[in-house]
Amino acid sequence: MHEMAAYVQAEYPVVFQLHTGCELHPNGTSRAFAKIGEGGRDLVEYEAGRRYWAVQQSTLLAKLVGKSLNGMMAVTEMVEHLLYKTCPSHVRALCRYGKADLERQETPTATVFARKAGPAQLLLVCRITGFYPRSISVAWLRDGHEVPPGPALNTSAVLPNADLTYQVYSGLTVAPHDGHSYACRVRHRSLGTRSLLIPWENRIVTPAVIIVIVVLVLAVAIAIGAAWWWRYRKGAVSRQDPRESLI
């Protein structure tokens, strides 16, 4: 590498990159690749069918690297062995021993609660925990419609739990008496096509609700008073002396 860099009068530092690996597909086919690059651009790529390093650019450095590698039969044999024997064997072993972890699914549990965020603000918090795998979707619904991203909406990063599951928090700032209904919606692979929907139960009694309650209480009191007066009046009439009625 030093000789090639000196020959092409490259300025140091000179960084060579190696990109190699293999892919195993569900239908039984596979693909292997090996590339050598410099400065983020491919210089040569290994062609397995030809056992040949093909030059990927017309620069002098690419030609020198290709010529050098194609002249090393031991390197070619080693690359063939790594790409088509060692790499597939390791990938199959990883899939076999890691199958249970790859297929593991844990259903999330979620709770919604409110905290006072200011004189005229509430922070609704949706806490989701105990889920696996890591990928999850959390959204807030206002009157059944998804709340778009904005300064009032804030979702934390997904964090690990001690039992190898994950947790995440999502917060939404709202006005205490805005008259809307809110719910936290969670989507996760373990739920299939279903969604986990947790509504926020607003236990704050608004002035309008207080007025309605007062009116209902007064109406009930008046009805009870009227019924009592009518029964009392009827009893008084029935106890009156018949002679007084004749007079």
Secondary structure by P-SEA (a helix, b strand, c coil): caaaaaaacccccbbbbbbbbccccccccccccccccccccccccccccccbbbbccccaaaaaaaaaaaacaaaaaaaaaaaccaaaaaaaaaaaaacccccbbbbbbbbbbbbbccccbbbbbbbbccccccccccccccccccccccccbbbbcccccccccbbbbbbbbbbccccbbbbbbbbccccccbbbbbbbbcccccaaaaaaaaaaaaaaaaaaaaaaaaaaaaaaaaacccccccc
